[in-house]
Amino acid sequence: MQIAYLTMVAAGLALIGWGLPAAHKLRKPFDMLAALVVLCGLALALLGTLLTVVPRFFQG
C-alpha cells in the first residue's frame, strides 16, 4: 500500500505543478478550472502524505 500512497503524493504534486502556471496563463473560464485542479492536487498530496506516515489513520 505504500506504493499507492506515494503515487498519490506524486500525482498531487504533478497536479499542483501543472495547475499553478496554468491558472495564470489560461483565459477566464479555464483559469478557475486550473485553480480547482491545484486545490485537488493539494488535497491528494496531503492525504497521500498522511497515509504514508500513519497508514492506519482512518481505521480508528
FILOKOL-921357 format. One line per 10 residues: their letters; for each residue x, y, z of N, C-alpha, C. Coordinates in steps of 0.2 Angstrom, whole numbers, plus 5000, padded with zeros to 4 digits. Example, Ala and Ser with C-alpha at 12.3 -4.5 7.8 and 13.67 -1.06 7.14 Angstrom:
// FILOKOL-921357
as) 5066:4972:5039:5062:4978:5039:5066:4984:5039  5064:4989:5035:5068:4995:5036:5064:5000:5039
// end
This chain:
// FILOKOL-921357
mqiayltmva) 5004:4994:5000:5000:5000:5000:5004:5006:5000  5010:5006:5002:5015:5012:5002:5016:5014:4995  5016:5010:4990:5017:5012:4984:5011:5016:4981  5005:5014:4983:4999:5018:4981:4999:5025:4985  5001:5025:4991:5001:5031:4994:5006:5036:4991  5012:5034:4990:5017:5038:4987:5015:5040:4980  5011:5036:4976:5009:5038:4970:5004:5043:4971  5000:5043:4976:4995:5049:4977:4999:5055:4978  5004:5055:4982:5009:5061:4983:5011:5064:4977  5014:5059:4973:5017:5061:4966:5012:5064:4961
aglaligwgl) 5006:5061:4961:5001:5064:4957:4998:5070:4959  4998:5071:4966:4996:5078:4969:5001:5083:4967  5007:5082:4968:5012:5086:4966:5012:5088:4958  5011:5083:4954:5010:5084:4947:5005:5089:4945  4999:5088:4949:4993:5092:4948:4995:5099:4950  4998:5100:4955:5000:5107:4958:5005:5110:4953  5010:5106:4951:5015:5109:4946:5012:5111:4939  5006:5107:4937:5003:5110:4931:4998:5115:4932  4995:5115:4938:4989:5120:4939:4991:5127:4941  4997:5127:4944:4999:5134:4946:5001:5139:4940
paahklrkpf) 5005:5136:4936:5006:5141:4930:5000:5141:4925  4996:5136:4925:4990:5136:4920:4985:5141:4923  4984:5142:4929:4979:5146:4932:4981:5154:4931  4987:5155:4929:4989:5162:4927:4989:5163:4920  4990:5158:4916:4991:5158:4909:4984:5157:4905  4980:5154:4907:4974:5152:4904:4969:5158:4904  4964:5157:4899:4959:5163:4898:4954:5162:4904  4949:5166:4904:4945:5167:4910:4941:5161:4913  4937:5158:4909:4934:5152:4912:4938:5146:4914  4944:5145:4910:4948:5140:4911:4953:5141:4917
dmlaalvvlc) 4954:5147:4919:4959:5148:4925:4956:5146:4931  4949:5146:4932:4946:5143:4938:4946:5136:4938  4946:5132:4932:4947:5125:4932:4954:5123:4934  4959:5127:4932:4966:5125:4934:4967:5127:4941  4964:5132:4944:4964:5133:4951:4961:5127:4955  4955:5125:4953:4952:5119:4956:4957:5113:4956  4960:5112:4950:4965:5106:4950:4970:5107:4955  4973:5113:4956:4978:5114:4961:4975:5112:4968  4969:5114:4969:4966:5113:4976:4965:5105:4977  4963:5102:4971:4963:5094:4972:4969:5091:4972
glalallgtl) 4974:5094:4969:4981:5091:4969:4984:5092:4976  4983:5098:4980:4985:5099:4986:4982:5094:4991  4975:5093:4990:4972:5088:4995:4974:5081:4994  4976:5079:4987:4978:5072:4986:4985:5071:4989  4989:5076:4988:4996:5076:4991:4996:5076:4998  4992:5079:5002:4992:5079:5009:4989:5073:5011  4984:5070:5008:4981:5064:5010:4986:5058:5009  4989:5058:5003:4995:5053:5002:5000:5053:5007  5002:5059:5009:5007:5060:5014:5005:5058:5021  4999:5059:5023:4996:5057:5029:4996:5049:5029
ltvvprffqg) 4993:5046:5024:4993:5039:5024:4999:5036:5023  5004:5039:5021:5011:5036:5021:5014:5036:5028  5013:5041:5031:5016:5042:5038:5012:5038:5043  5006:5038:5043:5001:5035:5048:4997:5030:5044  4999:5024:5042:4995:5020:5037:4988:5018:5040  4987:5018:5046:4980:5016:5049:4976:5022:5052  4977:5027:5049:4974:5034:5052:4967:5033:5052  4964:5031:5046:4956:5031:5046:4953:5025:5049  4957:5020:5051:4954:5014:5054:4952:5015:5061  4954:5020:5064:4952:5021:5071:4956:5018:5076
// end
